[in-house]
Amino acid sequence: TNTSAQGSGVDNAFGYPISNSQFVAGSKNNGGGIGPYPVAFTAFGR
């Protein structure tokens, strides 16, 4: 499910509950330009 959402802003929300690894990868793959999502979410993933 997370893979189909890759590259979308929603992917950040999907990646978090599914898996921390996928979640971090998803947020970075998202482009890293979503603003607070990649920054704050990356901290949670780590």
PDB file of N, CA, C and O in Angstrom:
ATOM      1  N   THR A   1       0.849  -1.197   0.000  1.00  0.00           N
ATOM      2  CA  THR A   1       0.000   0.000   0.000  1.00  0.00           C
ATOM      3  C   THR A   1       0.880   1.240   0.000  1.00  0.00           C
ATOM      4  O   THR A   1       0.613   2.192  -0.734  1.00  0.00           O
ATOM      5  N   ASN A   2       1.924   1.236   0.815  1.00  0.00           N
ATOM      6  CA  ASN A   2       2.795   2.402   0.910  1.00  0.00           C
ATOM      7  C   ASN A   2       3.492   2.666  -0.419  1.00  0.00           C
ATOM      8  O   ASN A   2       3.719   3.819  -0.785  1.00  0.00           O
ATOM      9  N   THR A   3       3.834   1.600  -1.142  1.00  0.00           N
ATOM     10  CA  THR A   3       4.550   1.772  -2.402  1.00  0.00           C
ATOM     11  C   THR A   3       3.692   2.511  -3.419  1.00  0.00           C
ATOM     12  O   THR A   3       4.211   3.322  -4.186  1.00  0.00           O
ATOM     13  N   SER A   4       2.391   2.248  -3.440  1.00  0.00           N
ATOM     14  CA  SER A   4       1.539   2.922  -4.410  1.00  0.00           C
ATOM     15  C   SER A   4       1.401   4.399  -4.084  1.00  0.00           C
ATOM     16  O   SER A   4       1.067   5.201  -4.956  1.00  0.00           O
ATOM     17  N   ALA A   5       1.654   4.762  -2.841  1.00  0.00           N
ATOM     18  CA  ALA A   5       1.529   6.162  -2.439  1.00  0.00           C
ATOM     19  C   ALA A   5       2.863   6.897  -2.520  1.00  0.00           C
ATOM     20  O   ALA A   5       2.931   8.093  -2.236  1.00  0.00           O
ATOM     21  N   GLN A   6       3.924   6.187  -2.907  1.00  0.00           N
ATOM     22  CA  GLN A   6       5.240   6.813  -2.993  1.00  0.00           C
ATOM     23  C   GLN A   6       5.190   8.037  -3.897  1.00  0.00           C
ATOM     24  O   GLN A   6       4.555   8.019  -4.951  1.00  0.00           O
ATOM     25  N   GLY A   7       5.867   9.100  -3.470  1.00  0.00           N
ATOM     26  CA  GLY A   7       5.922  10.300  -4.286  1.00  0.00           C
ATOM     27  C   GLY A   7       4.747  11.218  -4.036  1.00  0.00           C
ATOM     28  O   GLY A   7       4.614  12.251  -4.692  1.00  0.00           O
ATOM     29  N   SER A   8       3.889  10.853  -3.091  1.00  0.00           N
ATOM     30  CA  SER A   8       2.729  11.693  -2.784  1.00  0.00           C
ATOM     31  C   SER A   8       2.825  12.195  -1.350  1.00  0.00           C
ATOM     32  O   SER A   8       3.422  11.545  -0.491  1.00  0.00           O
ATOM     33  N   GLY A   9       2.227  13.365  -1.099  1.00  0.00           N
ATOM     34  CA  GLY A   9       2.270  13.927   0.247  1.00  0.00           C
ATOM     35  C   GLY A   9       1.632  13.004   1.262  1.00  0.00           C
ATOM     36  O   GLY A   9       2.005  13.002   2.435  1.00  0.00           O
ATOM     37  N   VAL A  10       0.668  12.217   0.808  1.00  0.00           N
ATOM     38  CA  VAL A  10      -0.022  11.297   1.709  1.00  0.00           C
ATOM     39  C   VAL A  10       0.904  10.158   2.121  1.00  0.00           C
ATOM     40  O   VAL A  10       0.683   9.507   3.142  1.00  0.00           O
ATOM     41  N   ASP A  11       1.936   9.924   1.326  1.00  0.00           N
ATOM     42  CA  ASP A  11       2.852   8.824   1.614  1.00  0.00           C
ATOM     43  C   ASP A  11       3.461   8.966   3.003  1.00  0.00           C
ATOM     44  O   ASP A  11       3.727   7.974   3.682  1.00  0.00           O
ATOM     45  N   ASN A  12       3.680  10.228   3.421  1.00  0.00           N
ATOM     46  CA  ASN A  12       4.247  10.444   4.746  1.00  0.00           C
ATOM     47  C   ASN A  12       3.336   9.871   5.824  1.00  0.00           C
ATOM     48  O   ASN A  12       3.801   9.242   6.774  1.00  0.00           O
ATOM     49  N   ALA A  13       2.041  10.094   5.666  1.00  0.00           N
ATOM     50  CA  ALA A  13       1.085   9.606   6.656  1.00  0.00           C
ATOM     51  C   ALA A  13       1.007   8.080   6.626  1.00  0.00           C
ATOM     52  O   ALA A  13       0.875   7.436   7.667  1.00  0.00           O
ATOM     53  N   PHE A  14       1.089   7.506   5.419  1.00  0.00           N
ATOM     54  CA  PHE A  14       1.017   6.053   5.297  1.00  0.00           C
ATOM     55  C   PHE A  14       2.280   5.392   5.835  1.00  0.00           C
ATOM     56  O   PHE A  14       2.214   4.363   6.508  1.00  0.00           O
ATOM     57  N   GLY A  15       3.418   5.984   5.535  1.00  0.00           N
ATOM     58  CA  GLY A  15       4.687   5.384   5.931  1.00  0.00           C
ATOM     59  C   GLY A  15       4.855   5.296   7.442  1.00  0.00           C
ATOM     60  O   GLY A  15       5.435   4.335   7.948  1.00  0.00           O
ATOM     61  N   TYR A  16       4.354   6.286   8.159  1.00  0.00           N
ATOM     62  CA  TYR A  16       4.550   6.316   9.607  1.00  0.00           C
ATOM     63  C   TYR A  16       3.948   5.110  10.321  1.00  0.00           C
ATOM     64  O   TYR A  16       4.659   4.402  11.034  1.00  0.00           O
ATOM     65  N   PRO A  17       2.639   4.860  10.141  1.00  0.00           N
ATOM     66  CA  PRO A  17       2.030   3.732  10.853  1.00  0.00           C
ATOM     67  C   PRO A  17       2.471   2.366  10.326  1.00  0.00           C
ATOM     68  O   PRO A  17       2.442   1.383  11.067  1.00  0.00           O
ATOM     69  N   ILE A  18       2.875   2.293   9.075  1.00  0.00           N
ATOM     70  CA  ILE A  18       3.256   1.006   8.488  1.00  0.00           C
ATOM     71  C   ILE A  18       4.608   0.545   9.038  1.00  0.00           C
ATOM     72  O   ILE A  18       4.723  -0.551   9.587  1.00  0.00           O
ATOM     73  N   SER A  19       5.615   1.384   8.887  1.00  0.00           N
ATOM     74  CA  SER A  19       6.943   0.997   9.339  1.00  0.00           C
ATOM     75  C   SER A  19       7.837   2.224   9.416  1.00  0.00           C
ATOM     76  O   SER A  19       7.747   3.106   8.562  1.00  0.00           O
ATOM     77  N   ASN A  20       8.686   2.295  10.411  1.00  0.00           N
ATOM     78  CA  ASN A  20       9.582   3.440  10.549  1.00  0.00           C
ATOM     79  C   ASN A  20      10.553   3.520   9.376  1.00  0.00           C
ATOM     80  O   ASN A  20      10.849   4.609   8.886  1.00  0.00           O
ATOM     81  N   SER A  21      11.049   2.368   8.925  1.00  0.00           N
ATOM     82  CA  SER A  21      11.987   2.355   7.814  1.00  0.00           C
ATOM     83  C   SER A  21      11.324   2.873   6.549  1.00  0.00           C
ATOM     84  O   SER A  21      11.842   3.770   5.883  1.00  0.00           O
ATOM     85  N   GLN A  22      10.165   2.296   6.224  1.00  0.00           N
ATOM     86  CA  GLN A  22       9.422   2.716   5.048  1.00  0.00           C
ATOM     87  C   GLN A  22       9.011   4.173   5.178  1.00  0.00           C
ATOM     88  O   GLN A  22       8.965   4.914   4.196  1.00  0.00           O
ATOM     89  N   PHE A  23       8.720   4.564   6.389  1.00  0.00           N
ATOM     90  CA  PHE A  23       8.251   5.904   6.681  1.00  0.00           C
ATOM     91  C   PHE A  23       9.335   6.936   6.376  1.00  0.00           C
ATOM     92  O   PHE A  23       9.065   7.964   5.754  1.00  0.00           O
ATOM     93  N   VAL A  24      10.548   6.659   6.812  1.00  0.00           N
ATOM     94  CA  VAL A  24      11.662   7.571   6.548  1.00  0.00           C
ATOM     95  C   VAL A  24      11.957   7.614   5.056  1.00  0.00           C
ATOM     96  O   VAL A  24      12.155   8.685   4.481  1.00  0.00           O
ATOM     97  N   ALA A  25      11.984   6.417   4.425  1.00  0.00           N
ATOM     98  CA  ALA A  25      12.262   6.338   2.995  1.00  0.00           C
ATOM     99  C   ALA A  25      11.189   7.077   2.207  1.00  0.00           C
ATOM    100  O   ALA A  25      11.477   7.759   1.224  1.00  0.00           O
ATOM    101  N   GLY A  26       9.947   6.929   2.656  1.00  0.00           N
ATOM    102  CA  GLY A  26       8.841   7.566   1.955  1.00  0.00           C
ATOM    103  C   GLY A  26       8.918   9.077   2.035  1.00  0.00           C
ATOM    104  O   GLY A  26       8.694   9.767   1.040  1.00  0.00           O
ATOM    105  N   SER A  27       9.233   9.596   3.211  1.00  0.00           N
ATOM    106  CA  SER A  27       9.281  11.040   3.381  1.00  0.00           C
ATOM    107  C   SER A  27      10.410  11.635   2.543  1.00  0.00           C
ATOM    108  O   SER A  27      10.246  12.696   1.942  1.00  0.00           O
ATOM    109  N   LYS A  28      11.565  10.949   2.502  1.00  0.00           N
ATOM    110  CA  LYS A  28      12.689  11.444   1.714  1.00  0.00           C
ATOM    111  C   LYS A  28      12.378  11.315   0.225  1.00  0.00           C
ATOM    112  O   LYS A  28      12.667  12.222  -0.555  1.00  0.00           O
ATOM    113  N   ASN A  29      11.785  10.180  -0.168  1.00  0.00           N
ATOM    114  CA  ASN A  29      11.454   9.944  -1.564  1.00  0.00           C
ATOM    115  C   ASN A  29      10.404  10.934  -2.031  1.00  0.00           C
ATOM    116  O   ASN A  29      10.272  11.205  -3.225  1.00  0.00           O
ATOM    117  N   ASN A  30       9.665  11.468  -1.082  1.00  0.00           N
ATOM    118  CA  ASN A  30       8.619  12.419  -1.393  1.00  0.00           C
ATOM    119  C   ASN A  30       9.202  13.664  -2.047  1.00  0.00           C
ATOM    120  O   ASN A  30       8.477  14.390  -2.727  1.00  0.00           O
ATOM    121  N   GLY A  31      10.483  13.929  -1.860  1.00  0.00           N
ATOM    122  CA  GLY A  31      11.112  15.096  -2.452  1.00  0.00           C
ATOM    123  C   GLY A  31      11.749  15.958  -1.375  1.00  0.00           C
ATOM    124  O   GLY A  31      12.625  16.771  -1.673  1.00  0.00           O
ATOM    125  N   GLY A  32      11.326  15.796  -0.136  1.00  0.00           N
ATOM    126  CA  GLY A  32      11.917  16.561   0.954  1.00  0.00           C
ATOM    127  C   GLY A  32      11.521  18.027   0.912  1.00  0.00           C
ATOM    128  O   GLY A  32      12.133  18.845   1.599  1.00  0.00           O
ATOM    129  N   GLY A  33      10.519  18.377   0.130  1.00  0.00           N
ATOM    130  CA  GLY A  33      10.117  19.775   0.016  1.00  0.00           C
ATOM    131  C   GLY A  33       8.719  20.000   0.551  1.00  0.00           C
ATOM    132  O   GLY A  33       8.094  21.013   0.239  1.00  0.00           O
ATOM    133  N   ILE A  34       8.220  19.077   1.350  1.00  0.00           N
ATOM    134  CA  ILE A  34       6.864  19.210   1.882  1.00  0.00           C
ATOM    135  C   ILE A  34       6.861  20.190   3.061  1.00  0.00           C
ATOM    136  O   ILE A  34       5.799  20.625   3.504  1.00  0.00           O
ATOM    137  N   GLY A  35       8.041  20.533   3.562  1.00  0.00           N
ATOM    138  CA  GLY A  35       8.140  21.503   4.645  1.00  0.00           C
ATOM    139  C   GLY A  35       8.346  20.815   5.979  1.00  0.00           C
ATOM    140  O   GLY A  35       9.390  20.197   6.191  1.00  0.00           O
ATOM    141  N   PRO A  36       7.377  20.903   6.893  1.00  0.00           N
ATOM    142  CA  PRO A  36       7.551  20.321   8.232  1.00  0.00           C
ATOM    143  C   PRO A  36       7.478  18.799   8.239  1.00  0.00           C
ATOM    144  O   PRO A  36       7.984  18.167   9.167  1.00  0.00           O
ATOM    145  N   TYR A  37       6.860  18.198   7.227  1.00  0.00           N
ATOM    146  CA  TYR A  37       6.704  16.738   7.222  1.00  0.00           C
ATOM    147  C   TYR A  37       8.040  16.007   7.209  1.00  0.00           C
ATOM    148  O   TYR A  37       8.305  15.213   8.112  1.00  0.00           O
ATOM    149  N   PRO A  38       8.903  16.254   6.197  1.00  0.00           N
ATOM    150  CA  PRO A  38      10.168  15.511   6.163  1.00  0.00           C
ATOM    151  C   PRO A  38      11.063  15.817   7.371  1.00  0.00           C
ATOM    152  O   PRO A  38      11.777  14.937   7.852  1.00  0.00           O
ATOM    153  N   VAL A  39      11.026  17.042   7.851  1.00  0.00           N
ATOM    154  CA  VAL A  39      11.900  17.428   8.963  1.00  0.00           C
ATOM    155  C   VAL A  39      11.460  16.751  10.258  1.00  0.00           C
ATOM    156  O   VAL A  39      12.235  16.027  10.882  1.00  0.00           O
ATOM    157  N   ALA A  40      10.219  16.990  10.655  1.00  0.00           N
ATOM    158  CA  ALA A  40       9.722  16.444  11.916  1.00  0.00           C
ATOM    159  C   ALA A  40       9.558  14.927  11.828  1.00  0.00           C
ATOM    160  O   ALA A  40       9.869  14.203  12.773  1.00  0.00           O
ATOM    161  N   PHE A  41       9.069  14.462  10.689  1.00  0.00           N
ATOM    162  CA  PHE A  41       8.810  13.029  10.541  1.00  0.00           C
ATOM    163  C   PHE A  41      10.115  12.240  10.519  1.00  0.00           C
ATOM    164  O   PHE A  41      10.176  11.114  11.013  1.00  0.00           O
ATOM    165  N   THR A  42      11.158  12.835   9.944  1.00  0.00           N
ATOM    166  CA  THR A  42      12.441  12.143   9.908  1.00  0.00           C
ATOM    167  C   THR A  42      12.942  11.914  11.337  1.00  0.00           C
ATOM    168  O   THR A  42      13.521  10.869  11.636  1.00  0.00           O
ATOM    169  N   ALA A  43      12.719  12.878  12.202  1.00  0.00           N
ATOM    170  CA  ALA A  43      13.145  12.741  13.595  1.00  0.00           C
ATOM    171  C   ALA A  43      12.431  11.563  14.259  1.00  0.00           C
ATOM    172  O   ALA A  43      13.033  10.816  15.031  1.00  0.00           O
ATOM    173  N   PHE A  44      11.146  11.407  13.952  1.00  0.00           N
ATOM    174  CA  PHE A  44      10.387  10.285  14.502  1.00  0.00           C
ATOM    175  C   PHE A  44      10.911   8.965  13.948  1.00  0.00           C
ATOM    176  O   PHE A  44      11.011   7.978  14.677  1.00  0.00           O
ATOM    177  N   GLY A  45      11.239   8.948  12.677  1.00  0.00           N
ATOM    178  CA  GLY A  45      11.741   7.731  12.049  1.00  0.00           C
ATOM    179  C   GLY A  45      13.059   7.294  12.663  1.00  0.00           C
ATOM    180  O   GLY A  45      13.322   6.099  12.793  1.00  0.00           O
ATOM    181  N   ARG A  46      13.901   8.273  13.046  1.00  0.00           N
ATOM    182  CA  ARG A  46      15.187   7.937  13.602  1.00  0.00           C
ATOM    183  C   ARG A  46      15.011   7.506  15.043  1.00  0.00           C
ATOM    184  O   ARG A  46      15.989   7.173  15.712  1.00  0.00           O
TER     185      ARG A  46
END
